[in-house]
């Protein structure tokens, strides 16, 4: 799965800071004390879905100029930062939390894991240090810019579609239709929602969303909540997933109002955060 890094806003830093070394390029900010990640209802759901203990949220301030057209230096600075290394951990293949470059070989980059294009499953990504006894330096970050154009929960109205012989949600209810038990990419599949998320275009509901729509950050957050962790207690209804998705999405990105194009059109909200899915971090000890 993929670690996701969100850069909220694109403010310019003071000139004196722009030449800072990578180890001091990020400053640790206090962890959230309010909002979705602290709300009892959200925490209870994340625990139920086995995401509470298998994910973490940290806040940092970047002290150098951020250039959205060239995110590689920003991401290298992130993984080279002393503040990040002192606080950021990843789950390794054995399910143990480790710091960047600790241990032998690789650690799964899953501190806030959201899968890529198909919204589910996927091979583990890695943070690799060929010489773990020395302080490693991040030399390359394999990443992608995650689109944030979908901002309304109406984006998921299609899941309620009654077309076909077996819709995902039972007509006139919030209940998710069941299906024959199966295992896809390590996930147990017992309902139409998980089948749709994990099989992607091969699902009988695959035409509901294009590949580009599945790559949207909003879709990834929803898929992450629905699939959960290894000990996930799945919901019978869709609404709990969508409610937590809405709260988490609002907590993870920043928005602003875009002025209407025409006099008869309303103002629209636009996401100003840049979200990156990090697939692999190469470390040179």
N, C-alpha and C positions, 0 to 999 in steps of 0.2 A: 504494500500500500504506500501511499505517498504523503510525506510531510508537506504541509501547506503553510506558506509564509505570506502574510498580508501586510502590505505597506499602506497604512492609512494616511492618505493625504500626500501632498507633494510640496511641502514647504521648503523654502530655501534656507540654508544654514549660514551662520556668520562666516565671513571669509577666513577668519583665523582657524576655524574648525576644519576647513576643507582639506587641509593637508595632513590631517591626523593619521596616525598609524592605524592599521586594521585592528590590532588588539584593543584600541580605545575608541573605535569607530561607533560602537553601540554602548548606550548607557541603560542599565536596568531600571525600569520603572516599577512602581508597586503593582502587584498582581491585582486584578479586578476585585473591588469590594462591593460592587453593585452591578445590576444588569443580569442578563440571561444566565451567565455561568454561576451566579450566586443564588438565583431564585430557587427556592425549595422544590417547586414543581418540576423545573428543568433538571435539577440535580437528581431528583428521584427517578425521572425517566431515564437519564443517562446511566444511572446505576442499574436500573432494570434491564437496560439494553447492553450491559457490560461495557459501557464506554466511560463511565466515571473514573475508574482506576486505570484505564488503558489510554488515557489522553491527558493532555495538559495544556494550559493556556498561559503564556508569558507575554509581557509587554516590554518593549525596548524603544529607545529613541535613537535615531541615526544622527550622528553629529557632522556628517559630510553632506555635500550636495548630492541629491538623488536625481539621476537622469533616467526617466522611464523608457527611453529608447535604447538604453544600454544597462540592463539590470545585472549583468554578470559581475561587475565590480561590487555592487551592493550586496549580492548574495555571497561572494567570496569574503567580504568584510564581515558579514553576519557569522559565518562559520569559523572565521579566524578571531573573532572578538573574545577577549577574556571574560567580559560580562556574560556573553552568551554561553561560553563553555563552562562557566561556573554555575549556570542555572539550567541550561538545556540538556535534556537527556533523551535518549532514543531506546526503543525496545529492541533487544537483539533477538536472534532466532530462537533462543531458549526462553524468551519472555521476561528477561531481566533488564532493568533500566541501567543504561551505561551512558557516561559522558562521551562527547565526540572524540573518537580516536582511542577510547579505552578498550581494553580486551584485545583478543586476537582477531585480526581480520575485519569482519563486518558487523554492523548493527543495523537493524531495520529502522528506516527513517519514518517513524510513525507517531511522533509526539502529538500530532493533530491530523491523523491520517484520513485522507479523502481520496478515493480512487480516481483514476484518470478517465479517459473517454467513455467507457461503457458504463460507468457508474457502479461497478462492483468488482470484487475479487482482485486479481492481478498478482504478479510476482512481487516478492519483497524487493524494495530498493535498498541501497547500501551506502554506508559511510565507511570508506575503506582507508586503512592506515597500514602500509606495508611494514612499518617499523614502529609498533605501538609503545616501545620503551622511550622514545624521544617525543618532544613536543612537535606534533605534526602541523603542517600548514596546508590550508585548503588551496588547491591549485586549479580546480575546475568544478563547476556546478552544472549538472545536467538538469535543465528546468524547462518549464513552459509557462507562458502567460495565460492565466485562466480567464475566460470571458465573464463579464458581470453585466451583461445587457438585460438579462431577465431579472426583474426586480419585484414583480407582483406575484402573489400567491395564486392568482388566476392562471398562472403558467401551468399549474397542476390540474386544471379543470378537465383536461383530456383523460386523466386517469379514471374519471367517473363515466367515461363514454360507455354507452350501452350497446354499441355496435359489436357484432360478432356473437358467437354462440356462448362464449364464456368470458364476460367482461371482468376486469380486475376487481371492481367494487360492485357488489350486488345491487341491482337497480332499486332505487328508492331508499337505500340504507347507507350506512358508513362501513358495513361489514365487508371485509376482503374475502373474495372467493378462494376456497381451498383447491388444491390440486394433488395429484399423486406424489407421494414423498420421493425426493431425489436429492442428490448432492451435486452441486455445481461449484467448481473452484474452491472446494473445501467448505462451502456454506450449505447447511441443510435447507432444502426448498420444500415447503409444504403449502404454499399459497401462491396465487397468481401474481402478487406484487413482487415477491422475491424472484420468481421465475422471470418476470419482465425486466427487473434490474440486472440480473446476472447473465441472462442469455442475450441481452441487447437486441440487435437486429434479427437474430435467429428466433427470438420469442414470437409467439403468435400475436403479441401486441407490439412488436418491434416498430411498426409503422407510426405509432403514436408520436414519437419524437425522433428527430433527425440526429445524426452523429454530432453535429454542431450544437444542438440543443442539449444533448446529454453531457456535453463538456462544460456547460454553464456552471458557475460556482453554486448557484442556488440549487440546481439539480444534484450536484455532488453532495451538498450538505444533506439534502433529503435522503439520498441513497445511503449515506453514511449512517444516518439515524435508523433507517429501515433495516439495514443489514446487521448493524451492531457488532458485538464482539463474540468470542467463542461461547460464552455462557449467556447469550442474549435470550431474554424472555420476550418473545414476539407479541405484538398487539393483534387483536382480532379486527380492529377498526383502523381506518386510515387517519382520522382526525388527530390522534395523539402525535403521530409522526409529523404532520404538517404544522401543528401548533409549535412544537419544539424547533422545527426547521425555521419557521418565521422568526422566532426569538433569537436563535443563534445567528442567523444571517444578519439581522439588524445589529447584533453585537460585534460582528466580525468586520463589517464594512462601514464606510462613511458615505453619506449621500448629500447631494445639494440639489436645489431646484434649477432646472434649465428653463430659460425664458421661452415662452411659446413662439413658434415660428410665425404664426399668423394671428390677427386680432381676434379671431373667433375660436382659437385653440387654447386649451388650458395649459398652465405651466406643467412641466413634467419633471419627475425626479431622475437623477442620474448618479451612478456610483462613481466616486472619485478615488476610491482605493484601487491599488494594483495588487492582484492576488497571483502568487506564483506556486505552482506545484513542483516540488523538488523531487526528482527521480533518483539522482545519484550525486554523491559528494566525493570527490577524489582528494585524498590527503597524502602529502609527501612528507614523511618524517625526516 
